[in-house]
Amino acid sequence: MPATTGPRLIAGNANRPLAEAIARQLGVQLDQATISAFSDGEVRVQLHENVRGADVFVVQPTSAPVNDHLMELLIIMDALRRSSVGRITPVIPYFGYARQEKKTAGREPISAKLVANLITVAGAHRVLTLDLTARAIEGFFDIPVDHLRAGPIQAHYLQHQLPVAECAIVAPDEGAVDRASRFQERFGRGSNFAIVLKHRPTPDVTEVRGMIGDVAGRICILVDDIISTGGTLMRAAELLLEHGAREVYAAVTHAVLAPDAPQRLQDSPLAGVIVTDTINIPPDKRFPKLTVLSVAPLLADAIHRIHNDQSVSELYN
C-alpha cells in the first residue's frame, strides 16, 4: 500500500553532496542527524528527528575509507531500527567490496557476500544500488535489490558530444562486454563494437593481449564500471590508437581514483574521462579531462517509485 507521507532521507558522510542533490530532486530536506566519531575512532550516530513508522532512505556509498563508511551505514540503520522506523532502504551508489564477489584462489573469503549479510542483519528492507561489478551480487541478498545503470546517462551525454556513426563502443575486457553492449544500445547502433582482450596474472596486474573488432578511423568509447589506477583503460587506449582509432574516451561509472591516477589520466592518451558522482570526487582529484555527470535524478526517481510502491524495473536499463 502506498505510503501517506513522503520519503525521508539521511546522509552518511561518504557523499553528502550527492545526498543533497537527491533531496533537491525530491523536494525534501535531509533528516538531521549527528554522524561522527568518538575519540577512539568508534562511529557515533544520533538521530535528531522522529522516524517512527517512516520510510527512510540512507544515502551512503561505501567508498574509501571503505570500512569507516560501511560501519557508518550499518550503525545508522541500527539506530533507525531501534527507533521504530517503518522501512529502511540503504542507497549505496557505489558498493564497496564488490570486486571480491568470488574466490580466485584457495582459502579466500567472498567479502561481497559477507557485506550483503551485514547490511541485511542491520535492518535493511531492500537495497538501491548502481552498477555492481558483478550482477550475481544481487543474489547475495535475501531482500529485494534495485540495481540501476549509469550507462544511459553517459550515453545520452556523449550522443550530444560525438558523431554516433563515427564511433566504436569498446569493452576493455571480456567481463565488460554486457555493460558495453547495453551502452551501445542507448548510444546508437550506428557505432561499431570491439573487445579488448585482457589477462590478469595477479590481482593488481593486467596485461592487454589483443582485440576483436575494427576501430580504424573511429572515435572509441571504453565502457567500464570502476576506474582506480586507470592502468587498464590507459593500456587499452594505447592499443586502440595503435589499431587506427582517431580518439579514445572512457565512460566509467565509479571514480575510485587512486592517489596518482588523476595526473596519470591527464597525461594519458585518453581524450576524456566521463564518470558519475556515485563517489564524491574532491577538488584535488579533479583534472581537465574529467567530466562528472550526476546520478541524483536517476536515484531520486527510483526513491520516489520505491516509496510509492511503483515499478522500478523500467529504470534498470
N, C-alpha and C positions, 0 to 999 in steps of 0.2 A: 504494500500500500504506500503511495507517495507520501513523503513527509509533509507536515504542515508548516514547518519553518525552514529557513534557508540553511545551506551548508555552513559549517563552522570550519575555519582554517587556523591551524597552529603551525608556526615555522620553527624548525630547529635552526642551529647556527651554520649548517653546511652551505645553504644557498638562500639566504633571506631575500636578496633582490628578486629571485625567481618567484618566491612565495608572495612577495608584494605585488609583482606583476600579475600573478594568477588572481589575487584578491581584487585587483583593479578590474580585471576582465569580468569577474563575477559580481562586482559592485558590492563587496563586503569588506569589513575590516578584519585584520588578523586578530585572533584572540590574544589577550595579554597573558604573558607567562614569563617567569624567570627561568632561564636555562643557562646555567653557569657551572662552575666547578668549585668544590671545596679546596682548602689549602693543600690537601693530599692528592688532588687530582680527580677525586671521585665526582661524578656528574651530579649536579643538583637541579631538580626540577620542582617548580611550584606554579600551579595554575591559579590565575587571579580572577577567573570568571566561572560562573556556574555552567557545567556541561551536562547536568543530569538529563538523560534522555536525548541528548543532541547527536546529530550526525556529523562527526568530526573527521576532517582530513588533515593528516600530519605531513607537511611537505619537508622531506629530508632525504636528499641523495646521500648515499653512503660513500662519499668521495673522501680523498685524503684530508686529514688523517682518518683513515677508514674506521679504525676501531673506536676512536672517540665519537665519531658521528653515528656509528652503529649503536653504541651504548646510549647516546642521547635519544635516538629513536625508540629503543626498547624501553627506556625509563619514562619517556613521555607517554608511551602507550600504557604502561603500568599505572601511571598517575591518572590517566583518563579512565581506565577500567575501574580503579578504586574510587573514582568519583561518580560512578553510576552512569557513565556515558551510554548512549543508545547504540552507536555503531562507530567503529574505528576503521578508517582506511588509510594506511600509510601510502603516501605518494612518493615513490622512490624513482625519480627520473634516471638516476644512474645507480645501478645495483652493484655495489662492491662485492668482491669475491666471485663475480660471475664467470671469470676465466678459470676458476677451479671447480668446474662442473663435472669432472670425471677424473678417474685415476689414470695417470700416464706412466706410472711405474709402481712397483710393489711398495706396500707399507706407506701409502699416501692417503690423506683424507679427501673427502669430497666436500670441501668447505662451503660451496654454494648451497648444498642440501642442509648443512648444519645451520647456516644463516636463515634459510627458509623456516626451519623448525623453531628457531629463536623468535622470529617475527610472529609466527602463529601462536606460540605459547604466551607471548607478551600481550596478546589480546586482539590482534588484527582480525577483522571480519572478512576483508578482501584486500587485495593489493593492486595498486595502479602503478605501472612501470613503463619504461620506454626503451626499446632496442636492447633487449638482453643479448648477450654474446651467443648464447645457445637457447633455442626455443624450448628445449627439453626442461629448462629450469622451471617453466610454468608448472610442470608435473611434480616438482619437488614440494609444492604447496598442497595442502589438503583443504584449501579455501579458494574461492574464485580469484583469478588473476586477469586483469585487463592489461594486455600487452600492446602498447601503441607503437607506431613507427614515425620517425622523423623524416624519412625519405621524401614523402610528398612535399614537405615544407622546403627542403633543399632543392628538389626537382623544380618546383614552381619558381623559386628564386633564379635558378640557373637558366630556365627557359627564357627568361627576360634579359639574360646577360650574354648568352651564347647562341649561335645558329644551330638549331637541333639537327638539321640534316648533315651538318659537317662534324658532328661529334661522335665519339665512341664511349660507351659506358664500360668500365673495366673493373672486374673483381680482382683485388690484389692477391687473392689466394683462393684455393678451391672452396674453403669454408664460407667465403663471401659471395658465392655465385647466386644463391637465392636472394640475398639482400640486394645485390646489384641488378638482378633481373626484375625485381619489384620496382626498383628505382627507374629502370628503363621504361617500364610500363607507364609510369607517371610522367617521365621526361619526354618521351616520344619515340615511337618505333622507327622513325626515320634515322635514328642513330645506330651505329654498329655496336657489336658486343665482343668483348675479349676477356680472356682469363690469364692472369699471371700465375705461373707455376712456382710454388714456394716450398722449400724444405726447411724444417726446424730441427737441427741436430741436437740442440739443447733448449730449455725453456726460454732463454733470453737471447738466443742467436737464431737468425733466419738467413737462408740463402735463396736467392732468386735464380731459378734454373732455366727459365724459358717462358714462352707464352703461346696461347692459342687465339687466333683471330687476326684480323687485318686492321691496323691503326695508321697506316701510311697516309699522311696528309690530313689526319683527323685531329680535332681537339679532344683530348681524352679526359674523362672524369673518373677518378678512382673512388670507389664507394666502399666504406668500411664503417665499423661501429665505434672503434676506440683508436685514438692516437695518443701514444705515450711518448716514446723516444722519437717517433717519426721515422725510424730506420727502414721499416718495411715499405712505407709509402715512397720514401726518397729513392730507394733502390728500384722500386717498380717504375717510378717516373724516369729514371735514367734508362731503364730497359725500353720503355715505350718511345722515348726520344731516339734511341738507337735504331728502333724499327720504323722511324719516319714520322712519328707524331709531331704535330705543329706546336702544341702546348699541352701541359698536363695540369689539371686541377685535382684537388682532393675534397670529397664531400664526406665528412665524418661526424657522427652524432656526438660522441663523448670526448671532450678535450681534456684528457688526463694531464698531458703536457709535463713531462719530466723537466727538472730544472734547466737543463741545457737545450731542450727541444725548441723553444721559440727562436733562438738565434740560428740554430741549425736549419730549421724550416725556412726562415727568412733567407738564408744563404743557399738554399737548395734549388734544384731545377724546377720545383713546383711553381706554377704561375699564381696560384692562390689556394688557400685552405679555408673551406667553408665548414663551420662547426655550429653547434647549438649551445644554449645556455643551461643544459642539464647539470653541468658543473660550473660553479662560479669561477670566472676567469679574472684574476686581479689585474690591475693595470700593468704590473711588471712582467706579466706573461703574455701581453698582447703585442702584436707586431704588425707591420704594414700589410703583409699578405693575408692576414687573418680577417675573416668576416664571421660575425656571430649572429645567428638567427635565433629568435626566441620561440620556445615551445609553450610559452604561457597560454596562448589562445587555445591550443590543442588540449592541454591539460585542464584548462578551465571548462572547456566543452565537455570533456569526459566527466569531470566532477559534477557538473550540472546534471548530466544524464544519469550518473550513478545515484545521486541524491534523489532524483525524481523517478527512480526505478524504470528508466528508459533504456533502450538498447544502445550499447556502446560498440557493437560489432562493426558498424559501418566506418568507424574511425580506425580500425585495426590496420588497414592497408593504405 
